Amino acid sequence: MNKLHNNFAVNAIASIFAQNQKLGWHDEPRSTAQYIDLFHSELSEATEGLRKNLMDDKLPVWPMWVVEFADYIIRVFDYMGLCRYEWGDTKGIKFFEPIDIETDIANLHMLTSEAWLHRGSEILFYQLQRAVLLAWDSGEKAGYDMELIIAAKVEYNQNRPDHKRDARKQPGGKAW
């Protein structure tokens, strides 16, 4: 089913990482554990949005769960950019077919945890690539244009007051 085009992934990884670097998200090093925790947090937010049937508070034209899937992909792409991971041909990837959103979220958590178990090896990126493909396909299966949602969220993030360096340094700010 995969509709994620390799060219989109390659370009998105580079541009998301460059934007986040410019915004200072990489001024201080983060551990792989912190990234994995952040990936899981996006999936937990997707769960809450789905459970409460919420529209997203930042991009209210879409349900919260699908925007959180986009946030998950954005975070993974940023990490891939930081690690200089080169998104490759997906023909050899063992795909997870989307089932339903609840199951897809559970599978995304599992793939993210599998990535953590393989930290320090290329398998980490293989598992994250599988997760990105599942998040993408799940959103698309539900009728959403993931490329559009990711682009809208990246643009929104570029000017968010809480993403500015000074705001992140404040008590309760987004430290990492």
C-alpha positions as CSV (number, residue, x, y, z in Angstrom):
1,M,0.0,0.0,0.0
2,N,2.9,2.3,0.7
3,K,2.3,5.7,-0.9
4,L,5.3,7.5,0.7
5,H,7.6,8.4,-2.1
6,N,11.3,8.0,-1.4
7,N,12.1,11.5,-2.8
8,F,9.6,13.1,-0.4
9,A,11.3,11.2,2.5
10,V,14.8,12.2,1.5
11,N,13.9,15.8,1.0
12,A,11.8,16.0,4.2
13,I,14.6,14.5,6.3
14,A,17.0,17.1,5.0
15,S,14.7,20.1,5.3
16,I,13.2,19.1,8.7
17,F,16.7,18.6,10.2
18,A,17.9,21.9,8.7
19,Q,14.9,23.8,10.1
20,N,15.3,22.3,13.6
21,Q,19.0,22.9,13.6
22,K,18.3,26.6,12.7
23,L,15.7,26.8,15.5
24,G,18.3,25.5,18.0
25,W,16.9,22.1,18.7
26,H,20.3,20.6,18.3
27,D,22.3,23.2,20.3
28,E,22.5,20.7,23.1
29,P,23.1,17.0,22.4
30,R,20.2,14.6,23.1
31,S,20.6,10.9,23.8
32,T,19.0,8.2,21.7
33,A,16.8,7.5,24.8
34,Q,15.5,11.1,24.7
35,Y,14.6,10.7,21.1
36,I,12.8,7.4,21.6
37,D,10.9,8.9,24.5
38,L,9.8,11.8,22.3
39,F,8.7,9.4,19.6
40,H,6.6,7.6,22.1
41,S,5.1,10.8,23.4
42,E,3.8,11.7,20.0
43,L,2.1,8.3,19.8
44,S,0.6,8.8,23.3
45,E,-0.8,12.1,22.2
46,A,-2.3,10.4,19.2
47,T,-3.9,7.9,21.5
48,E,-5.5,10.7,23.6
49,G,-6.7,12.5,20.5
50,L,-8.3,9.3,19.2
51,R,-9.7,8.3,22.6
52,K,-11.4,11.7,23.1
53,N,-12.2,12.2,19.4
54,L,-10.4,15.6,19.4
55,M,-9.5,17.8,16.6
56,D,-5.9,19.1,16.7
57,D,-5.4,22.3,18.7
58,K,-2.7,23.6,16.4
59,L,-4.1,22.5,13.0
60,P,-7.8,22.2,13.8
61,V,-8.9,21.1,10.3
62,W,-7.6,17.6,11.1
63,P,-8.1,15.1,13.9
64,M,-5.5,15.2,16.6
65,W,-4.4,11.6,16.1
66,V,-3.4,12.2,12.4
67,V,-1.5,15.4,13.2
68,E,0.3,13.5,16.0
69,F,1.2,10.8,13.4
70,A,2.7,13.7,11.3
71,D,4.5,14.9,14.4
72,Y,5.9,11.4,14.9
73,I,7.2,11.3,11.4
74,I,8.7,14.8,11.7
75,R,10.5,13.8,14.9
76,V,11.8,10.5,13.3
77,F,12.9,12.4,10.2
78,D,14.7,15.0,12.3
79,Y,16.6,12.2,14.2
80,M,17.4,10.5,10.9
81,G,18.8,13.8,9.6
82,L,20.9,14.3,12.8
83,C,22.3,10.8,12.4
84,R,22.9,11.3,8.6
85,Y,20.7,8.3,7.9
86,E,20.0,8.0,4.2
87,W,16.4,6.9,3.4
88,G,16.8,4.1,1.0
89,D,14.6,2.2,-1.4
90,T,11.7,0.7,0.6
91,K,11.3,-2.5,-1.6
92,G,13.1,-4.6,1.0
93,I,11.1,-3.3,3.9
94,K,8.7,-5.7,5.7
95,F,5.6,-3.6,5.8
96,F,3.0,-3.5,8.5
97,E,-0.4,-3.1,6.8
98,P,-2.6,-0.6,8.6
99,I,-5.4,-2.3,10.4
100,D,-7.2,0.3,12.5
101,I,-5.9,3.3,14.3
102,E,-5.8,1.7,17.8
103,T,-3.9,-1.3,16.5
104,D,-1.6,0.9,14.3
105,I,-0.7,3.0,17.4
106,A,0.2,-0.1,19.3
107,N,2.3,-1.4,16.4
108,L,4.0,2.0,16.2
109,H,4.9,1.8,19.9
110,M,6.2,-1.7,19.3
111,L,8.3,-0.7,16.3
112,T,9.7,2.3,18.2
113,S,10.6,0.0,21.1
114,E,12.2,-2.4,18.7
115,A,14.3,0.4,17.4
116,W,15.4,1.2,20.9
117,L,16.4,-2.5,21.5
118,H,18.7,-2.2,18.4
119,R,20.3,1.1,19.3
120,G,23.8,1.3,18.0
121,S,23.0,-0.7,14.9
122,E,21.4,-0.1,11.5
123,I,18.4,-2.1,12.6
124,L,17.4,0.9,14.7
125,F,16.8,2.8,11.5
126,Y,15.2,-0.1,9.7
127,Q,12.6,-0.3,12.5
128,L,12.1,3.5,12.5
129,Q,11.7,3.4,8.7
130,R,9.0,0.7,9.1
131,A,7.3,2.8,11.7
132,V,7.3,5.9,9.5
133,L,5.8,3.9,6.6
134,L,3.1,2.5,8.9
135,A,2.2,5.9,10.3
136,W,2.0,7.3,6.8
137,D,-0.1,4.4,5.4
138,S,-2.4,4.5,8.4
139,G,-3.2,8.2,7.9
140,E,-3.6,7.7,4.1
141,K,-5.9,4.7,4.6
142,A,-8.1,6.9,6.8
143,G,-8.3,9.4,3.9
144,Y,-5.7,12.0,5.0
145,D,-3.0,13.5,2.8
146,M,0.0,12.9,5.0
147,E,2.4,15.0,2.9
148,L,0.0,18.0,3.2
149,I,-0.3,17.5,7.0
150,I,3.4,17.1,7.5
151,A,4.1,20.3,5.4
152,A,1.5,22.2,7.4
153,K,2.9,21.1,10.7
154,V,6.5,21.9,9.7
155,E,5.4,25.3,8.6
156,Y,3.5,25.9,11.9
157,N,6.5,24.7,14.0
158,Q,8.8,27.2,12.2
159,N,7.1,30.1,14.0
160,R,5.8,28.6,17.2
161,P,6.5,30.8,20.2
162,D,7.2,27.8,22.4
163,H,9.8,26.6,20.0
164,K,12.0,29.7,20.2
165,R,15.3,29.2,22.0
166,D,14.4,31.7,24.8
167,A,11.0,30.1,25.5
168,R,12.6,26.6,25.7
169,K,15.0,27.9,28.4
170,Q,12.2,29.1,30.7
171,P,10.9,27.0,33.6
172,G,8.6,24.4,32.1
173,G,9.9,25.1,28.6
174,K,10.6,22.4,26.0
175,A,14.1,21.6,27.2
176,W,14.5,18.6,24.8
